[in-house]
Amino acid sequence: MNVENSSAMPLPRDDDPVISAGLEIAMKWGAALGGPEQLKVAFEALEPQLKREHQIRLKQLEAQKQAAEREARAEREIRQYKLRMTSLIVGAVMSVAMLGAGVYVAKDVWWLAMVLCGPSLIAILKIIVLRRSDAGDMAAVAAAAKGATSAASQAQPPA
């Protein structure tokens, strides 16, 4: 049985070159194995192995996907942790600075000490550390600032 003069399956001439190349390879394998019956038996014997390899490859891809998701989740958690710790440190430094400044200016400018150590300190810390801001907080800050400025204007000696 020769590939060139085989009349069992004519090669398509106008179709896709990939299909014609595949058919030519199949005909060569069929000729090498002794005919289409043996080729069919060989393919049927090869099919379970190909299915197993396919299943293994699918499991490997799934494992890679899960590993990538775990890695992305771990990186996200690390970034969030760093952000929380930075916010906590900045909040602590700001609170110490505002309290220190409030104590420092308390004997000379008491109303400024009240603004630095009052509701504004709590509101700023709540925004920075807890990442929350309520309308009540801002209203308390505004009321404290208004009260401090009115008290300061009343306490000013006439020029």
C-alpha positions as CSV (number, residue, x, y, z in Angstrom):
1,M,0.0,0.0,0.0
2,N,1.6,3.2,-1.2
3,V,0.6,6.7,0.0
4,E,0.8,8.3,-3.4
5,N,-1.4,5.8,-5.2
6,S,-3.8,5.0,-2.3
7,S,-7.4,5.5,-3.4
8,A,-8.9,4.8,0.0
9,M,-9.1,8.5,0.9
10,P,-8.4,11.3,-1.6
11,L,-6.6,14.3,-0.3
12,P,-8.6,17.6,-0.3
13,R,-6.9,20.1,-2.6
14,D,-8.9,23.3,-2.0
15,D,-9.5,22.9,1.8
16,D,-7.4,24.1,4.6
17,P,-3.7,23.2,4.4
18,V,-3.7,22.1,8.0
19,I,-6.4,19.6,7.4
20,S,-4.7,18.2,4.3
21,A,-1.4,17.9,6.2
22,G,-3.2,16.1,9.1
23,L,-4.8,13.7,6.7
24,E,-1.5,13.1,5.0
25,I,0.1,12.3,8.3
26,A,-2.8,10.0,9.2
27,M,-2.4,8.2,5.9
28,K,1.3,7.7,6.5
29,W,0.7,6.3,10.0
30,G,-2.0,4.1,8.7
31,A,0.3,2.8,6.0
32,A,3.1,2.3,8.6
33,L,0.8,0.3,11.0
34,G,-0.6,-1.9,8.2
35,G,-3.9,-0.2,7.4
36,P,-6.7,1.8,8.8
37,E,-7.9,-0.9,11.1
38,Q,-4.6,-1.1,12.9
39,L,-4.5,2.7,13.1
40,K,-8.0,2.7,14.6
41,V,-6.9,0.2,17.2
42,A,-3.8,2.2,18.0
43,F,-5.8,5.4,18.5
44,E,-8.3,3.6,20.7
45,A,-5.4,2.3,22.8
46,L,-3.9,5.8,23.0
47,E,-7.2,7.5,23.9
48,P,-7.3,6.6,27.6
49,Q,-3.7,7.8,28.1
50,L,-4.6,11.1,26.4
51,K,-7.6,11.5,28.6
52,R,-5.5,10.9,31.8
53,E,-2.9,13.4,30.6
54,H,-5.6,15.9,29.9
55,Q,-7.1,15.4,33.4
56,I,-3.7,15.8,35.0
57,R,-3.1,19.0,33.0
58,L,-6.5,20.4,34.1
59,K,-5.7,19.6,37.8
60,Q,-2.3,21.3,37.4
61,L,-3.9,24.4,35.9
62,E,-6.5,24.5,38.7
63,A,-3.7,24.2,41.3
64,Q,-1.7,27.0,39.7
65,K,-4.9,29.2,39.6
66,Q,-5.5,28.5,43.3
67,A,-1.9,29.2,44.2
68,A,-2.0,32.5,42.3
69,E,-5.2,33.5,44.1
70,R,-3.7,32.7,47.5
71,E,-0.6,34.7,46.6
72,A,-2.7,37.7,45.5
73,R,-4.8,37.5,48.7
74,A,-1.6,37.3,50.9
75,E,-0.2,40.4,49.1
76,R,-3.4,42.3,49.6
77,E,-3.5,41.4,53.3
78,I,0.1,42.6,53.7
79,R,-0.7,45.9,52.0
80,Q,-3.8,46.4,54.2
81,Y,-1.8,45.6,57.3
82,K,0.9,48.1,56.3
83,L,-1.8,50.7,55.7
84,R,-3.4,50.1,59.1
85,M,-0.1,50.2,60.9
86,T,0.9,53.4,59.1
87,S,-2.4,55.0,60.0
88,L,-2.1,54.0,63.6
89,I,1.5,55.4,63.9
90,V,0.5,58.7,62.2
91,G,-2.5,59.0,64.4
92,A,-0.4,58.4,67.5
93,V,2.2,60.9,66.4
94,M,-0.5,63.5,65.6
95,S,-2.3,63.0,68.9
96,V,0.9,63.4,70.9
97,A,1.9,66.5,68.9
98,M,-1.6,68.1,69.4
99,L,-1.7,67.2,73.1
100,G,1.8,68.5,73.6
101,A,1.0,71.7,71.7
102,G,-2.2,72.1,73.6
103,V,-0.4,71.8,77.0
104,Y,2.4,74.1,75.8
105,V,0.0,77.0,74.8
106,A,-2.5,76.4,77.7
107,K,-1.2,79.0,80.1
108,D,-0.9,81.8,77.4
109,V,-3.7,81.0,74.9
110,W,-6.2,78.7,76.6
111,W,-8.7,78.8,73.8
112,L,-6.2,77.4,71.3
113,A,-5.4,74.6,73.8
114,M,-9.1,73.8,74.0
115,V,-9.2,73.5,70.2
116,L,-6.1,71.4,70.0
117,C,-7.1,69.0,72.8
118,G,-10.8,69.0,72.4
119,P,-13.2,67.3,69.9
120,S,-11.0,68.2,66.9
121,L,-8.3,65.8,68.3
122,I,-10.9,63.0,68.6
123,A,-12.3,63.7,65.2
124,I,-8.9,63.7,63.5
125,L,-7.9,60.5,65.2
126,K,-11.2,58.9,64.2
127,I,-10.6,59.9,60.6
128,I,-7.0,58.8,60.4
129,V,-7.0,55.6,62.6
130,L,-10.5,54.3,62.2
131,R,-11.1,55.7,58.6
132,R,-14.6,56.8,59.6
133,S,-16.1,60.2,59.6
134,D,-19.5,61.0,61.0
135,A,-21.5,64.2,60.6
136,G,-21.8,64.4,64.4
137,D,-18.0,64.5,64.7
138,M,-17.7,67.4,62.3
139,A,-20.5,69.2,64.1
140,A,-18.8,68.8,67.4
141,V,-15.5,70.1,66.0
142,A,-17.3,73.1,64.5
143,A,-19.1,73.8,67.8
144,A,-15.9,73.6,69.7
145,A,-14.0,75.9,67.3
146,K,-16.9,78.4,67.4
147,G,-17.0,78.3,71.2
148,A,-13.3,78.7,71.5
149,T,-13.2,81.7,69.0
150,S,-16.1,83.4,70.8
151,A,-14.4,82.9,74.1
152,A,-11.2,84.2,72.7
153,S,-12.8,87.3,71.3
154,Q,-14.5,88.0,74.7
155,A,-11.2,87.4,76.6
156,Q,-9.2,89.8,74.5
157,P,-8.4,93.0,76.4
158,P,-9.4,96.2,74.7
159,A,-6.6,97.9,72.8
